Amino acid sequence: MSKTLDQKWEVRSTLDVSYEIRIAPDLLNPENPTLLELPDGGTGSGERVVVLDHNLVGFYGSRIDAYFRARAVPHRTVVVSGGEQNKTMGQVFQIVSALNSAGTLRVGNPPIAIGGGVALDIVGLAASLYRRGIPHTRIPTTLLSLVDVSVAAKTGVNFQGYRNRIGSYSPPPLTLVDLSFLGTVPHRQISNGAGEILKLGLIKDATLFELLEADGPELVNNRFQHPQTARQAIGLAIADMIEELRDNLWEKDLRRVVDYGHSFSPLVEMRHVHDMLHGEAVTLDCIFSAVIALRRGHLGHGDLRRILHTARGLRLPVWHSAFGNAELLWQALSDTVRHRNGSQNLPLMAGIGRSLFINDLTFDEVATAAEHMRQVTAADVRLEAVVGP
C-alpha cells in the first residue's frame, strides 16, 4: 500500500491548571511542616534546593538551616541577587546547575524560592526549563512579590535593556504567604509593593482604594503588620488579581485591566533601573494615565487630587523627570504596542475603581499630558490652579 504525502494530523489537548496561594504563618518554625509540602500534599525526603534572596541571608539564613536540620531534610542554599539589574539568564543557569547537582526529581523534591519578585521570577523560569518543567514552591517576602508575582503564572528575566523579555507561563503548585516576613522589609520596599496595590484600587476596586486612602500611611509605617487592616488590603489585592487572571491566565486576551500602570513604566523603569523601583514606576504610570483620562473627560479633578494624596500617603513618588520626557514615553508605549500585538489597548480610569480602553492616543497627547503631570505634581503649585476646582 502506498503512502500519500497530503495527509495531516491535528493534536488537541487541554491543560488543567490549578495552583494555591495560602496564608501560612510561622513558616520557619521547625515544628511546622508546611514549608516542605509537595504538590500532592505529602513531604519528600530528597535534597531540597532553597533559593534565597541575598537581602535575606542575615535575617533568615541561619533559621532556614536550623529548620532543615531539625526536620532531618538535606538541603543546599543558593543565594541570588535581587534587583532588576540582576534579573538575568546567568542567575537562572546558576539555579539550574544547583538543581542538577542536587539530583532534583521531576516532582519529589521541588526547589523552594524565598525572596522578592526578582528571586521568585528567576526560580520560576529555572524550574520551567529544568527537565522541561518541574514544580516549585514560592515564599514571597516583600509586599510587591506577595501581591503581584506570587499571584500570576508568569516568570521572566530582563534582556537587552527590556523588562521580562524572556520568560514563560509556569505557575508553581503552591505559594505560601507569611506576613511576618514584611516586618524586616525596608519602608521604601513596602511602599514599592503598595504601588501595585494602589494600581488595583484605582482601576478595579474602589473599596481597596478607599482603604488605602484612609489607612495607607499607617499600613506603610507599620509594614503591613496590623493584622486586620493589612489582611484586608492584601486579601482584596490578591482576590482582585485572581479575578482578572483566572479566565485569561495565558493572556490570550490582550485587553487586560491589570496592565494599568504597565503601559509606559516597563521601559522607563529599565532606563532608570538604578533609581526607580518597579512599584514606583507603576505608580508614576498610573498618575500619568490618570492625567490622560482627566484630559479626555473620563476622570474628575477631585479624583486626581485623591490619587495624588493617597500616593503621597503611601510614600510613593508622584513625579519623576522621565515622565516629562515625551520621546521616552512614546518609545515606551510603542514597545508596549508590540507586546499587545499591534494595539495600544491602553487601560484608563473611568472614575475610581472603573476602567475603559483606548487605542487612539497620539504623541501630542503624550507630550501635553507629560507637561500637565509636571505641573500638577509640583510641590509649590496648587492643583486647583492647574486643573480647576
C-alpha positions as CSV (number, residue, x, y, z in Angstrom):
1,M,0.0,0.0,0.0
2,S,1.5,3.4,-1.0
3,K,1.7,6.2,1.5
4,T,0.2,9.6,0.4
5,L,2.0,12.8,1.2
6,D,-1.0,15.1,1.6
7,Q,-2.2,13.7,5.0
8,K,-2.2,15.9,8.1
9,W,-2.8,15.3,11.7
10,E,-4.1,17.6,14.4
11,V,-3.4,17.3,18.1
12,R,-5.8,18.9,20.6
13,S,-5.2,18.8,24.3
14,T,-6.4,20.7,27.4
15,L,-4.1,21.7,30.2
16,D,-5.8,21.6,33.6
17,V,-4.1,24.3,35.7
18,S,-4.6,24.7,39.4
19,Y,-2.4,26.4,42.0
20,E,-2.8,27.5,45.5
21,I,-1.9,30.8,47.3
22,R,-2.2,30.3,51.1
23,I,-1.7,32.4,54.2
24,A,0.7,30.3,56.2
25,P,2.1,31.9,59.4
26,D,5.2,30.8,61.3
27,L,6.8,29.0,58.3
28,L,10.3,28.8,59.7
29,N,9.2,27.2,63.0
30,P,10.8,23.7,62.9
31,E,7.6,22.2,64.3
32,N,5.6,23.5,61.3
33,P,5.9,21.0,58.3
34,T,4.2,23.4,55.8
35,L,7.4,24.6,54.1
36,L,8.2,21.0,53.0
37,E,4.8,20.2,51.4
38,L,4.8,18.6,48.0
39,P,2.3,19.2,45.1
40,D,0.5,16.0,46.1
41,G,0.3,17.1,49.7
42,G,3.0,14.8,51.0
43,T,6.5,15.5,52.2
44,G,9.5,14.1,50.3
45,S,12.9,13.1,51.7
46,G,15.1,14.1,48.8
47,E,17.6,17.0,48.9
48,R,15.8,20.4,48.6
49,V,17.3,23.3,46.8
50,V,16.5,26.5,48.7
51,V,17.0,29.7,46.6
52,L,17.4,32.7,49.0
53,D,17.4,36.4,48.1
54,H,20.7,37.9,49.2
55,N,18.9,40.5,51.2
56,L,17.5,37.9,53.5
57,V,20.7,35.9,54.4
58,G,21.4,38.0,57.5
59,F,17.8,37.8,58.7
60,Y,16.8,34.2,57.9
61,G,19.8,32.2,56.6
62,S,20.6,30.5,59.9
63,R,16.9,30.0,60.7
64,I,16.4,28.2,57.4
65,D,19.4,26.0,58.0
66,A,18.2,25.2,61.5
67,Y,14.7,24.4,60.2
68,F,16.0,21.7,57.7
69,R,18.4,20.3,60.3
70,A,15.6,19.9,62.8
71,R,13.4,18.1,60.3
72,A,16.3,16.0,59.1
73,V,15.9,17.0,55.5
74,P,19.0,17.6,53.4
75,H,19.2,20.9,51.6
76,R,21.5,23.3,49.8
77,T,21.0,27.0,49.8
78,V,21.6,29.1,46.6
79,V,21.9,32.8,47.2
80,V,20.8,35.0,44.4
81,S,21.0,38.8,43.9
82,G,17.8,40.8,44.0
83,G,17.2,44.0,42.0
84,E,16.1,44.3,38.3
85,Q,19.6,44.7,37.1
86,N,20.3,41.2,38.4
87,K,17.3,39.6,36.7
88,T,19.4,37.7,34.2
89,M,19.8,34.3,32.5
90,G,23.1,34.0,34.3
91,Q,21.2,33.6,37.6
92,V,18.7,31.2,36.0
93,F,21.6,29.0,34.9
94,Q,23.1,29.2,38.4
95,I,19.8,27.7,39.8
96,V,19.6,25.1,37.1
97,S,23.1,24.0,37.9
98,A,22.2,23.6,41.6
99,L,19.1,21.6,40.7
100,N,21.2,19.3,38.5
101,S,23.9,18.8,41.2
102,A,21.2,18.0,43.8
103,G,19.7,15.4,41.6
104,T,16.3,17.2,41.7
105,L,13.5,14.9,40.6
106,R,10.6,15.7,38.3
107,V,8.2,16.0,41.3
108,G,9.5,14.6,44.5
109,N,11.8,17.4,45.8
110,P,10.9,20.7,44.2
111,P,13.0,23.8,44.8
112,I,11.8,26.4,47.3
113,A,12.1,30.1,46.4
114,I,12.3,32.5,49.3
115,G,12.6,36.2,48.4
116,G,11.3,39.2,46.5
117,G,9.9,39.3,43.0
118,V,13.3,39.0,41.2
119,A,14.2,35.9,43.1
120,L,10.8,34.3,42.5
121,D,10.8,35.2,38.8
122,I,14.2,33.6,38.1
123,V,13.5,30.5,40.1
124,G,10.2,30.2,38.3
125,L,11.9,30.4,34.9
126,A,14.6,27.9,36.0
127,A,12.0,25.4,37.2
128,S,10.1,25.8,33.9
129,L,13.3,24.9,31.9
130,Y,14.8,22.2,34.1
131,R,13.7,18.8,32.8
132,R,11.2,20.8,30.6
133,G,9.4,21.8,33.8
134,I,9.3,20.9,37.4
135,P,7.1,22.2,40.3
136,H,8.5,24.7,42.8
137,T,7.2,26.5,45.9
138,R,7.1,30.3,46.2
139,I,7.7,32.1,49.5
140,P,7.2,35.8,48.8
141,T,9.0,38.0,51.4
142,T,8.3,41.5,50.0
143,L,4.9,43.2,49.6
144,L,5.4,43.6,45.9
145,S,6.1,39.9,45.3
146,L,3.2,38.9,47.6
147,V,0.5,40.8,45.7
148,D,1.9,40.6,42.2
149,V,4.5,38.0,41.3
150,S,3.0,35.3,43.6
151,V,-0.5,35.6,42.1
152,A,0.5,35.4,38.4
153,A,1.6,32.5,36.4
154,K,4.4,34.3,34.7
155,T,8.2,34.0,35.1
156,G,10.8,36.1,33.4
157,V,14.2,37.8,33.1
158,N,15.3,41.1,31.5
159,F,17.2,41.1,28.2
160,Q,18.9,43.7,26.2
161,G,17.5,46.5,28.3
162,Y,13.9,45.3,28.2
163,R,11.9,44.1,31.2
164,N,10.8,40.4,31.2
165,R,11.7,40.0,27.5
166,I,12.4,36.3,28.1
167,G,10.0,34.2,30.2
168,S,7.4,31.6,30.4
169,Y,4.0,30.8,31.9
170,S,4.7,28.3,34.7
171,P,2.7,28.8,38.0
172,P,4.0,26.8,40.9
173,P,1.5,24.5,42.6
174,L,1.9,26.3,45.9
175,T,2.7,29.8,47.2
176,L,2.9,30.2,51.0
177,V,2.4,33.7,52.5
178,D,3.8,34.5,55.9
179,L,3.2,38.2,56.6
180,S,5.8,38.3,59.3
181,F,8.5,38.5,56.6
182,L,7.3,42.0,55.9
183,G,8.5,43.1,59.3
184,T,12.1,43.2,58.1
185,V,11.4,44.9,54.7
186,P,12.7,48.5,54.4
187,H,10.0,51.1,54.2
188,R,10.8,52.0,50.6
189,Q,10.2,48.4,49.6
190,I,6.9,48.4,51.5
191,S,5.8,51.5,49.6
192,N,7.1,49.8,46.4
193,G,4.6,47.0,46.9
194,A,1.9,49.4,47.9
195,G,2.2,50.8,44.4
196,E,0.8,47.6,42.9
197,I,-2.0,47.5,45.4
198,L,-2.8,51.1,44.6
199,K,-3.0,50.2,40.9
200,L,-5.7,47.7,41.6
201,G,-7.7,50.1,43.7
202,L,-7.5,52.8,41.0
203,I,-8.6,50.7,38.0
204,K,-10.7,48.0,39.6
205,D,-11.6,48.2,43.3
206,A,-13.0,51.4,44.9
207,T,-13.2,49.7,48.3
208,L,-9.5,48.9,48.2
209,F,-8.6,52.5,47.1
210,E,-10.7,53.9,49.9
211,L,-8.9,51.7,52.4
212,L,-5.5,52.9,51.2
213,E,-6.8,56.5,51.2
214,A,-7.8,56.2,54.8
215,D,-5.2,53.9,56.3
216,G,-2.3,53.9,53.8
217,P,0.2,55.9,55.9
218,E,-0.4,53.6,58.9
219,L,-0.1,50.5,56.8
220,V,3.3,51.6,55.4
221,N,4.5,52.9,58.8
222,N,3.7,49.5,60.4
223,R,5.0,47.5,57.4
224,F,1.5,45.9,56.9
225,Q,1.8,44.2,60.3
226,H,-1.6,45.4,61.7
227,P,-3.5,42.1,61.4
228,Q,-7.0,43.3,60.5
229,T,-6.3,46.2,58.1
230,A,-3.2,44.6,56.5
231,R,-5.1,41.3,55.9
232,Q,-8.0,43.2,54.4
233,A,-5.8,45.2,52.0
234,I,-3.7,42.2,50.9
235,G,-6.7,39.9,50.7
236,L,-8.6,42.4,48.4
237,A,-5.5,42.8,46.2
238,I,-4.9,39.1,45.8
239,A,-8.6,38.4,45.1
240,D,-8.7,41.2,42.5
241,M,-5.6,39.8,40.7
242,I,-7.0,36.3,40.7
243,E,-10.4,37.5,39.4
244,E,-8.6,39.2,36.5
245,L,-6.2,36.4,35.8
246,R,-8.4,33.3,36.2
247,D,-10.0,33.4,32.8
248,N,-7.0,34.9,31.0
249,L,-4.1,33.1,32.6
250,W,-2.1,32.8,29.4
251,E,-3.0,36.3,28.3
252,K,-4.8,35.3,25.1
253,D,-7.0,38.4,25.6
254,L,-4.6,41.4,25.3
255,R,-7.1,43.8,26.8
256,R,-6.1,43.5,30.5
257,V,-7.3,45.7,33.3
258,V,-4.2,44.7,35.4
259,D,-2.0,46.2,32.7
260,Y,-2.9,49.6,34.2
261,G,0.3,51.3,35.2
262,H,2.2,49.0,32.9
263,S,1.9,50.8,29.5
264,F,4.7,53.3,29.9
265,S,6.5,52.1,33.0
266,P,8.4,48.9,31.8
267,L,10.8,50.8,29.5
268,V,11.0,53.8,31.8
269,E,11.9,51.6,34.7
270,M,14.7,49.9,32.8
271,R,16.1,53.2,31.7
272,H,16.2,54.3,35.3
273,V,16.8,50.9,37.0
274,H,19.3,52.4,39.5
275,D,17.0,55.0,41.0
276,M,13.4,53.7,40.3
277,L,11.7,50.6,41.8
278,H,9.0,48.7,40.0
279,G,6.1,49.8,42.1
280,E,7.3,53.4,41.9
281,A,7.4,53.2,38.1
282,V,3.9,51.7,38.1
283,T,2.6,54.4,40.4
284,L,4.0,57.1,38.1
285,D,2.5,55.4,35.1
286,C,-0.9,55.3,37.0
287,I,-0.7,59.0,37.6
288,F,0.3,59.8,34.1
289,S,-2.5,57.7,32.7
290,A,-4.9,59.4,35.1
291,V,-3.9,62.7,33.7
292,I,-4.6,61.4,30.2
293,A,-8.0,60.2,31.4
294,L,-8.6,63.6,33.1
295,R,-7.8,65.5,29.9
296,R,-10.2,63.2,27.9
297,G,-13.0,63.8,30.3
298,H,-13.1,60.3,31.9
299,L,-11.8,61.4,35.3
300,G,-12.8,64.2,37.6
301,H,-10.4,66.8,39.1
302,G,-11.3,65.7,42.6
303,D,-10.4,62.1,41.7
304,L,-6.9,63.2,40.6
305,R,-6.5,65.1,43.8
306,R,-7.4,62.0,45.8
307,I,-5.0,59.8,43.8
308,L,-2.1,62.2,44.4
309,H,-2.9,62.5,48.1
310,T,-3.2,58.7,48.5
311,A,0.1,58.0,46.6
312,R,1.9,60.5,48.8
313,G,0.4,58.9,51.9
314,L,1.9,55.6,50.8
315,R,5.3,57.3,50.4
316,L,5.2,56.8,46.7
317,P,6.6,59.3,44.2
318,V,4.2,61.4,42.2
319,W,6.7,62.8,39.8
320,H,10.0,61.8,38.0
321,S,11.7,63.6,35.2
322,A,11.3,60.5,33.0
323,F,7.6,61.3,32.8
324,G,8.4,64.7,31.4
325,N,10.3,63.1,28.5
326,A,7.6,62.7,25.8
327,E,10.0,60.9,23.4
328,L,10.9,58.3,26.0
329,L,7.2,57.8,26.9
330,W,6.2,57.4,23.3
331,Q,9.1,54.9,22.7
332,A,7.8,53.0,25.8
333,L,4.3,52.9,24.5
334,S,5.5,51.8,21.1
335,D,7.3,48.8,22.7
336,T,4.1,48.0,24.7
337,V,2.1,48.1,21.5
338,R,4.3,45.4,20.1
339,H,3.7,43.4,23.2
340,R,0.0,43.8,22.7
341,N,0.2,42.6,19.1
342,G,0.0,46.0,17.5
343,S,-2.8,47.6,19.5
344,Q,-2.4,50.2,22.3
345,N,-5.2,48.5,24.4
346,L,-4.4,51.3,26.9
347,P,-6.4,50.9,30.1
348,L,-7.6,54.2,31.6
349,M,-9.6,55.1,34.7
350,A,-13.3,55.9,34.1
351,G,-13.6,57.0,37.8
352,I,-12.2,55.4,40.9
353,G,-12.4,51.6,40.5
354,R,-13.7,51.7,36.9
355,S,-11.9,51.3,33.6
356,L,-12.1,51.7,29.8
357,F,-9.6,51.1,27.0
358,I,-8.4,53.4,24.2
359,N,-6.4,52.8,21.0
360,D,-6.0,56.3,19.7
361,L,-3.5,58.0,21.9
362,T,-1.2,60.4,20.0
363,F,2.3,61.7,20.6
364,D,0.9,65.2,21.0
365,E,-1.4,63.9,23.8
366,V,1.5,62.2,25.5
367,A,3.6,65.4,25.3
368,T,0.8,67.6,26.7
369,A,0.0,65.1,29.5
370,A,3.6,65.0,30.5
371,E,3.7,68.7,31.0
372,H,0.3,68.6,32.7
373,M,1.6,65.9,35.1
374,R,4.7,68.0,35.9
375,Q,2.6,71.0,36.8
376,V,0.0,69.2,39.0
377,T,2.6,67.3,41.0
378,A,5.0,70.3,41.6
379,A,5.2,70.8,45.4
380,D,4.8,74.6,45.0
381,V,1.9,74.6,42.7
382,R,-1.7,74.2,43.9
383,L,-3.5,71.5,42.0
384,E,-6.6,73.7,41.6
385,A,-4.5,76.3,39.8
386,V,-3.8,73.8,37.0
387,V,-6.9,71.6,36.7
388,G,-9.6,73.8,38.2
389,P,-11.9,73.3,41.2
